[in-house]
């Protein structure tokens, strides 16, 4: 029986590399370790773009660009969802149905497109199910 894939929202990955994030850093690091070991992690180009920008500019102790680039390169080994025109249109439909922002809807659509069973995010409604995806806040 195949195991469940897990799509990670940007905040989970950021916490794993933000040493100032305290307990969230520890939880996010453990999630990443588990997903690296299992091969069940799914991310999107949007997540990597947001991660790179935030980790080099917006956290208290930003990473240098070369280090951040290496991390992004490592994540390219995961199941990567590339957002295309169809993804954008599907995200708009999710936005219309569930009233999330467009960017959050694109994250949800990417989880669907990546055939994940779970979407880990602290920004979305914990426990909500959308198009076969269960949203879970791993920090609760």
Z-matrix of the N, CA and C atoms (Angstrom, degrees):
N
C 1 1.457
C 2 1.534 1 108.76
N 3 1.334 2 117.72 1 126.32
C 4 1.462 3 119.28 2 -179.33
C 5 1.527 4 111.51 3 -68.92
N 6 1.316 5 115.11 4 147.07
C 7 1.461 6 119.79 5 178.37
C 8 1.522 7 109.77 6 -83.26
N 9 1.318 8 115.49 7 162.51
C 10 1.459 9 121.44 8 -177.01
C 11 1.523 10 111.73 9 -77.75
N 12 1.326 11 115.29 10 132.35
C 13 1.462 12 120.51 11 173.75
C 14 1.526 13 108.88 12 -78.56
N 15 1.330 14 115.17 13 149.33
C 16 1.458 15 121.34 14 -179.80
C 17 1.522 16 108.95 15 -125.55
N 18 1.323 17 115.47 16 122.42
C 19 1.464 18 121.81 17 175.45
C 20 1.524 19 107.93 18 -90.65
N 21 1.324 20 116.73 19 132.40
C 22 1.458 21 121.17 20 178.85
C 23 1.512 22 111.52 21 -104.50
N 24 1.329 23 115.11 22 127.61
C 25 1.457 24 121.09 23 171.43
C 26 1.531 25 107.51 24 -73.47
N 27 1.296 26 115.74 25 160.85
C 28 1.459 27 122.26 26 -175.41
C 29 1.517 28 112.66 27 -55.01
N 30 1.319 29 117.91 28 -41.61
C 31 1.468 30 120.06 29 -174.73
C 32 1.524 31 112.49 30 -59.81
N 33 1.313 32 118.22 31 -33.91
C 34 1.463 33 120.64 32 -179.46
C 35 1.528 34 110.10 33 -65.84
N 36 1.318 35 116.69 34 -44.24
C 37 1.467 36 120.25 35 -179.66
C 38 1.527 37 110.33 36 -68.09
N 39 1.309 38 116.90 37 -40.60
C 40 1.466 39 120.24 38 179.41
C 41 1.526 40 110.26 39 -59.70
N 42 1.328 41 117.54 40 -47.19
C 43 1.458 42 120.20 41 -179.68
C 44 1.531 43 111.75 42 -58.60
N 45 1.315 44 117.25 43 -33.81
C 46 1.468 45 120.16 44 -179.34
C 47 1.530 46 111.88 45 -65.36
N 48 1.316 47 117.10 46 -26.03
C 49 1.468 48 121.08 47 -178.39
C 50 1.523 49 113.18 48 -108.95
N 51 1.315 50 116.68 49 -0.38
C 52 1.468 51 121.46 50 179.26
C 53 1.528 52 108.47 51 -101.37
N 54 1.328 53 116.42 52 97.99
C 55 1.465 54 120.87 53 -176.13
C 56 1.524 55 112.17 54 -64.39
N 57 1.320 56 117.43 55 -18.39
C 58 1.464 57 120.31 56 179.23
C 59 1.533 58 112.15 57 -82.43
N 60 1.329 59 118.14 58 -0.05
C 61 1.459 60 121.61 59 -174.90
C 62 1.536 61 113.59 60 -84.84
N 63 1.322 62 117.92 61 3.24
C 64 1.459 63 121.87 62 173.79
C 65 1.511 64 114.52 63 58.60
N 66 1.340 65 116.23 64 -126.91
C 67 1.466 66 121.65 65 -177.44
C 68 1.534 67 111.89 66 -61.72
N 69 1.318 68 117.04 67 -34.50
C 70 1.469 69 119.73 68 177.74
C 71 1.520 70 110.63 69 -63.55
N 72 1.327 71 117.12 70 -34.72
C 73 1.465 72 121.24 71 176.98
C 74 1.525 73 110.08 72 -61.17
N 75 1.325 74 116.62 73 -45.29
C 76 1.467 75 120.64 74 -179.15
C 77 1.525 76 111.35 75 -64.57
N 78 1.329 77 116.86 76 -46.51
C 79 1.468 78 120.19 77 -179.91
C 80 1.519 79 111.41 78 -63.62
N 81 1.331 80 116.85 79 -45.10
C 82 1.465 81 120.69 80 -178.68
C 83 1.525 82 110.84 81 -65.39
N 84 1.330 83 116.94 82 -39.30
C 85 1.467 84 120.48 83 178.09
C 86 1.522 85 110.38 84 -61.36
N 87 1.334 86 117.01 85 -43.54
C 88 1.472 87 120.26 86 178.50
C 89 1.524 88 111.89 87 -63.99
N 90 1.329 89 116.77 88 -37.86
C 91 1.472 90 120.25 89 176.84
C 92 1.522 91 109.90 90 -61.93
N 93 1.327 92 116.41 91 -46.86
C 94 1.471 93 119.62 92 -179.60
C 95 1.519 94 111.47 93 -62.47
N 96 1.328 95 117.01 94 -43.19
C 97 1.472 96 119.96 95 178.86
C 98 1.523 97 110.23 96 -58.41
N 99 1.336 98 116.29 97 -46.56
C 100 1.467 99 120.26 98 179.69
C 101 1.534 100 111.21 99 -60.59
N 102 1.332 101 116.95 100 -42.08
C 103 1.462 102 119.84 101 -178.35
C 104 1.525 103 111.98 102 -72.39
N 105 1.324 104 117.33 103 -35.71
C 106 1.469 105 119.19 104 174.50
C 107 1.521 106 109.82 105 -62.13
N 108 1.319 107 117.25 106 -43.34
C 109 1.462 108 121.43 107 -177.90
C 110 1.520 109 112.82 108 -69.39
N 111 1.327 110 117.00 109 -36.47
C 112 1.469 111 120.87 110 -176.66
C 113 1.523 112 113.20 111 -87.45
N 114 1.342 113 116.72 112 -23.43
C 115 1.470 114 119.85 113 -175.47
C 116 1.511 115 113.41 114 74.16
N 117 1.335 116 118.06 115 17.97
C 118 1.459 117 121.77 116 -175.20
C 119 1.526 118 113.68 117 -101.12
N 120 1.330 119 117.70 118 7.49
C 121 1.456 120 120.69 119 -179.16
C 122 1.516 121 112.73 120 -79.00
N 123 1.329 122 115.62 121 141.30
C 124 1.462 123 122.93 122 177.66
C 125 1.526 124 107.56 123 -130.24
N 126 1.334 125 116.47 124 135.60
C 127 1.462 126 122.40 125 174.98
C 128 1.522 127 108.48 126 -139.63
N 129 1.307 128 116.35 127 175.29
C 130 1.464 129 120.62 128 178.89
C 131 1.518 130 110.38 129 -127.50
N 132 1.310 131 114.41 130 168.28
C 133 1.468 132 119.58 131 176.19
C 134 1.525 133 109.89 132 -60.66
N 135 1.318 134 117.71 133 -36.40
C 136 1.468 135 121.08 134 177.62
C 137 1.523 136 110.76 135 -60.07
N 138 1.328 137 117.48 136 -45.22
C 139 1.461 138 121.48 137 179.87
C 140 1.524 139 110.48 138 -60.75
N 141 1.318 140 117.09 139 -44.17
C 142 1.468 141 119.87 140 -179.44
C 143 1.528 142 111.46 141 -65.72
N 144 1.313 143 117.21 142 -38.59
C 145 1.467 144 120.31 143 177.89
C 146 1.526 145 111.04 144 -64.58
N 147 1.318 146 116.13 145 -47.19
C 148 1.458 147 120.58 146 179.55
C 149 1.532 148 110.76 147 -64.13
N 150 1.326 149 116.49 148 -41.53
C 151 1.462 150 121.34 149 178.42
C 152 1.531 151 110.57 150 -58.68
N 153 1.332 152 116.34 151 -51.21
C 154 1.460 153 120.06 152 -177.13
C 155 1.528 154 111.19 153 -58.38
N 156 1.307 155 116.47 154 -47.10
C 157 1.466 156 119.97 155 -179.26
C 158 1.524 157 111.04 156 -61.76
N 159 1.320 158 116.61 157 -48.85
C 160 1.468 159 120.80 158 -175.30
C 161 1.524 160 111.83 159 -67.61
N 162 1.316 161 117.61 160 -43.78
C 163 1.463 162 121.07 161 -174.01
C 164 1.537 163 111.82 162 -70.89
N 165 1.336 164 116.43 163 -21.44
C 166 1.473 165 119.49 164 179.51
C 167 1.518 166 113.19 165 -100.89
N 168 1.346 167 117.91 166 -9.33
C 169 1.472 168 119.81 167 -174.35
C 170 1.520 169 115.50 168 -131.77
N 171 1.325 170 118.95 169 -33.22
C 172 1.457 171 119.83 170 -164.11
C 173 1.524 172 116.22 171 -111.96
N 174 1.313 173 119.21 172 -9.29
C 175 1.464 174 119.46 173 179.48
C 176 1.533 175 109.08 174 -90.90
N 177 1.341 176 117.66 175 161.82
C 178 1.468 177 120.09 176 -177.25
C 179 1.542 178 114.28 177 -58.20
N 180 1.334 179 116.61 178 -37.48
C 181 1.474 180 120.36 179 177.94
C 182 1.531 181 108.03 180 -122.73
N 183 1.338 182 117.10 181 82.22
C 184 1.468 183 119.85 182 -174.90
C 185 1.528 184 112.34 183 -64.02
N 186 1.318 185 114.92 184 150.33
C 187 1.457 186 120.86 185 173.54
C 188 1.523 187 109.27 186 -80.42
N 189 1.315 188 115.68 187 153.20
C 190 1.465 189 118.43 188 174.03
C 191 1.528 190 108.50 189 -74.05
N 192 1.316 191 115.55 190 158.91
C 193 1.467 192 121.32 191 -173.91
C 194 1.526 193 112.28 192 -60.34
N 195 1.322 194 118.20 193 -40.78
C 196 1.469 195 120.43 194 -179.21
C 197 1.524 196 111.67 195 -63.77
N 198 1.329 197 117.16 196 -41.40
C 199 1.469 198 120.29 197 178.10
C 200 1.523 199 110.80 198 -65.44
N 201 1.320 200 116.34 199 -43.77
C 202 1.464 201 120.64 200 179.33
C 203 1.527 202 110.97 201 -63.56
N 204 1.316 203 116.82 202 -39.27
C 205 1.472 204 120.78 203 178.38
C 206 1.525 205 110.28 204 -62.09
N 207 1.323 206 117.64 205 -40.60
C 208 1.461 207 120.94 206 179.01
C 209 1.532 208 110.62 207 -63.07
N 210 1.318 209 116.35 208 -41.41
C 211 1.466 210 120.16 209 178.59
C 212 1.531 211 110.28 210 -63.31
N 213 1.328 212 116.56 211 -45.72
C 214 1.469 213 120.20 212 177.72
C 215 1.524 214 109.85 213 -58.74
N 216 1.327 215 116.73 214 -44.21
C 217 1.464 216 120.79 215 179.38
C 218 1.531 217 110.99 216 -59.97
N 219 1.328 218 116.88 217 -40.51
C 220 1.466 219 120.26 218 177.39
C 221 1.526 220 111.15 219 -62.40
N 222 1.332 221 116.87 220 -41.48
C 223 1.465 222 119.79 221 -179.71
C 224 1.527 223 113.01 222 -67.94
N 225 1.311 224 118.08 223 -17.06
C 226 1.465 225 120.37 224 176.72
C 227 1.525 226 111.49 225 -66.72
N 228 1.329 227 117.45 226 -12.02
C 229 1.469 228 121.80 227 176.35
C 230 1.536 229 111.46 228 -79.18
N 231 1.331 230 117.31 229 -16.60
C 232 1.464 231 121.63 230 178.87
C 233 1.526 232 110.41 231 -75.22
N 234 1.313 233 115.72 232 173.60
C 235 1.458 234 121.29 233 171.23
C 236 1.531 235 106.03 234 -67.79
N 237 1.319 236 116.81 235 108.82
C 238 1.469 237 122.53 236 -173.92
C 239 1.522 238 110.49 237 -106.16
N 240 1.315 239 115.99 238 123.99
C 241 1.458 240 122.34 239 176.91
C 242 1.531 241 107.68 240 -94.39
N 243 1.321 242 115.83 241 123.00
C 244 1.463 243 121.58 242 177.94
C 245 1.527 244 107.83 243 -97.53
N 246 1.305 245 115.76 244 122.40
C 247 1.457 246 119.86 245 -179.90
C 248 1.528 247 110.30 246 -74.25
N 249 1.322 248 115.25 247 126.25
C 250 1.458 249 120.76 248 179.32
C 251 1.532 250 108.55 249 -124.38
N 252 1.310 251 116.44 250 -173.56
C 253 1.460 252 120.58 251 -178.35
C 254 1.515 253 113.31 252 -59.45
N 255 1.315 254 116.85 253 -40.92
C 256 1.467 255 120.83 254 178.33
C 257 1.529 256 110.67 255 -63.23
N 258 1.333 257 116.48 256 -39.39
C 259 1.469 258 120.61 257 177.81
C 260 1.524 259 111.26 258 -61.09
N 261 1.322 260 115.72 259 -40.39
C 262 1.465 261 120.30 260 179.75
C 263 1.524 262 110.52 261 -63.71
N 264 1.322 263 116.63 262 -45.57
C 265 1.462 264 119.92 263 179.61
C 266 1.525 265 111.44 264 -64.92
N 267 1.328 266 116.91 265 -40.39
C 268 1.469 267 120.19 266 177.89
C 269 1.525 268 110.96 267 -66.02
N 270 1.331 269 117.39 268 -36.62
C 271 1.467 270 121.11 269 176.96
C 272 1.528 271 110.81 270 -64.08
N 273 1.312 272 116.60 271 -38.25
C 274 1.467 273 120.18 272 177.49
C 275 1.528 274 109.74 273 -62.57
N 276 1.321 275 117.89 274 -39.90
C 277 1.463 276 121.10 275 177.14
C 278 1.527 277 110.97 276 -63.17
N 279 1.326 278 116.78 277 -41.58
C 280 1.470 279 119.89 278 176.95
C 281 1.521 280 109.83 279 -62.86
N 282 1.321 281 116.92 280 -41.59
C 283 1.464 282 120.72 281 178.21
C 284 1.530 283 110.53 282 -59.85
N 285 1.318 284 116.46 283 -44.50
C 286 1.462 285 120.07 284 179.57
C 287 1.528 286 111.95 285 -63.02
N 288 1.328 287 117.27 286 -42.23
C 289 1.464 288 121.65 287 -176.80
C 290 1.515 289 113.87 288 -74.74
N 291 1.337 290 116.84 289 -39.86
C 292 1.467 291 120.08 290 -169.79
C 293 1.532 292 114.41 291 -113.73
N 294 1.313 293 116.76 292 -4.30
C 295 1.478 294 122.44 293 175.21
C 296 1.535 295 114.17 294 65.59
N 297 1.324 296 117.38 295 22.92
C 298 1.464 297 119.98 296 171.55
C 299 1.527 298 108.45 297 -78.62
N 300 1.339 299 116.37 298 163.42
C 301 1.465 300 119.48 299 173.56
C 302 1.529 301 108.55 300 -63.17
N 303 1.313 302 116.27 301 162.38
C 304 1.465 303 119.30 302 177.70
C 305 1.521 304 110.87 303 -58.35
N 306 1.344 305 117.41 304 -44.79
C 307 1.471 306 120.98 305 -175.68
C 308 1.520 307 111.20 306 -65.42
N 309 1.324 308 118.28 307 -39.96
C 310 1.460 309 120.78 308 175.52
C 311 1.528 310 110.64 309 -67.19
N 312 1.314 311 116.60 310 -37.16
C 313 1.466 312 120.82 311 177.61
C 314 1.526 313 111.01 312 -64.44
N 315 1.315 314 116.68 313 -35.69
C 316 1.469 315 120.38 314 177.44
C 317 1.533 316 110.31 315 -68.36
N 318 1.321 317 117.61 316 -35.14
C 319 1.467 318 120.91 317 174.62
C 320 1.533 319 109.33 318 -62.44
N 321 1.324 320 116.74 319 -47.16
C 322 1.463 321 121.07 320 179.57
C 323 1.527 322 110.08 321 -61.06
N 324 1.313 323 117.13 322 -46.07
C 325 1.468 324 121.00 323 178.69
C 326 1.521 325 111.16 324 -59.91
N 327 1.315 326 116.97 325 -39.42
C 328 1.467 327 120.16 326 178.82
C 329 1.523 328 111.46 327 -64.43
N 330 1.330 329 116.83 328 -37.67
C 331 1.467 330 120.41 329 176.36
C 332 1.532 331 110.28 330 -63.93
N 333 1.328 332 116.08 331 -40.70
C 334 1.466 333 120.54 332 177.25
C 335 1.525 334 109.62 333 -63.52
N 336 1.315 335 116.43 334 -49.66
C 337 1.469 336 121.61 335 -178.25
C 338 1.528 337 111.10 336 -61.99
N 339 1.337 338 117.04 337 -33.47
C 340 1.454 339 121.46 338 179.24
C 341 1.520 340 113.99 339 -82.10
N 342 1.344 341 115.92 340 2.33
C 343 1.470 342 123.08 341 177.84
C 344 1.522 343 112.84 342 58.81
N 345 1.318 344 114.63 343 36.69
C 346 1.458 345 119.88 344 175.85
C 347 1.524 346 109.60 345 -79.50
N 348 1.305 347 116.19 346 152.75
C 349 1.463 348 121.24 347 173.66
C 350 1.521 349 111.01 348 -91.94
N 351 1.337 350 114.83 349 -29.73
C 352 1.461 351 120.97 350 -177.42
C 353 1.518 352 110.68 351 -129.51
N 354 1.319 353 115.15 352 146.80
C 355 1.461 354 123.58 353 173.30
C 356 1.517 355 106.71 354 -119.94
N 357 1.334 356 116.66 355 113.48
C 358 1.459 357 121.26 356 178.49
C 359 1.518 358 108.88 357 -89.96
N 360 1.328 359 116.09 358 119.05
C 361 1.460 360 122.40 359 -179.57
C 362 1.515 361 109.05 360 -159.22
N 363 1.332 362 116.23 361 143.85
C 364 1.461 363 118.65 362 173.48
C 365 1.523 364 111.18 363 -95.19
N 366 1.328 365 117.43 364 -3.42
C 367 1.461 366 121.70 365 -175.30
C 368 1.521 367 114.02 366 -96.21
N 369 1.313 368 118.02 367 -9.82
C 370 1.457 369 121.84 368 -175.30
C 371 1.524 370 109.52 369 -113.51
N 372 1.317 371 117.38 370 172.55
C 373 1.468 372 122.36 371 -174.70
C 374 1.522 373 111.47 372 -74.18
N 375 1.329 374 115.70 373 108.91
C 376 1.458 375 122.63 374 -179.29
C 377 1.525 376 110.26 375 -56.74
N 378 1.331 377 115.96 376 128.15
C 379 1.455 378 121.75 377 178.01
C 380 1.523 379 114.75 378 90.90
N 381 1.327 380 117.94 379 -13.69
C 382 1.459 381 120.22 380 -179.21
C 383 1.526 382 110.19 381 -67.62
N 384 1.316 383 115.79 382 143.89
C 385 1.459 384 121.25 383 176.48
C 386 1.514 385 109.15 384 -114.32
N 387 1.322 386 114.82 385 130.16
C 388 1.462 387 121.62 386 -179.94
C 389 1.519 388 108.23 387 -136.99
N 390 1.320 389 116.55 388 119.66
C 391 1.467 390 122.55 389 175.92
C 392 1.528 391 113.03 390 48.81
N 393 1.332 392 116.47 391 43.35
C 394 1.462 393 121.16 392 176.55
C 395 1.515 394 114.71 393 86.90
N 396 1.320 395 117.74 394 -0.92
C 397 1.458 396 122.69 395 179.63
C 398 1.529 397 108.95 396 -102.36
N 399 1.313 398 117.69 397 135.04
C 400 1.459 399 121.47 398 172.44
C 401 1.523 400 108.42 399 -104.87
N 402 1.323 401 115.91 400 124.03
C 403 1.450 402 121.51 401 179.30
C 404 1.520 403 109.12 402 -84.28
N 405 1.329 404 115.92 403 131.37
C 406 1.470 405 120.76 404 179.30
C 407 1.524 406 108.70 405 -132.06
N 408 1.320 407 114.50 406 134.33
C 409 1.459 408 120.35 407 172.76
C 410 1.535 409 106.86 408 -92.96
N 411 1.329 410 117.82 409 107.06
C 412 1.466 411 119.74 410 -175.51
C 413 1.529 412 113.85 411 -73.15
N 414 1.322 413 117.47 412 -4.72
C 415 1.459 414 121.59 413 -177.24
C 416 1.534 415 112.80 414 -102.68
N 417 1.316 416 117.52 415 3.38
C 418 1.470 417 121.31 416 179.22
C 419 1.498 418 110.46 417 -83.71
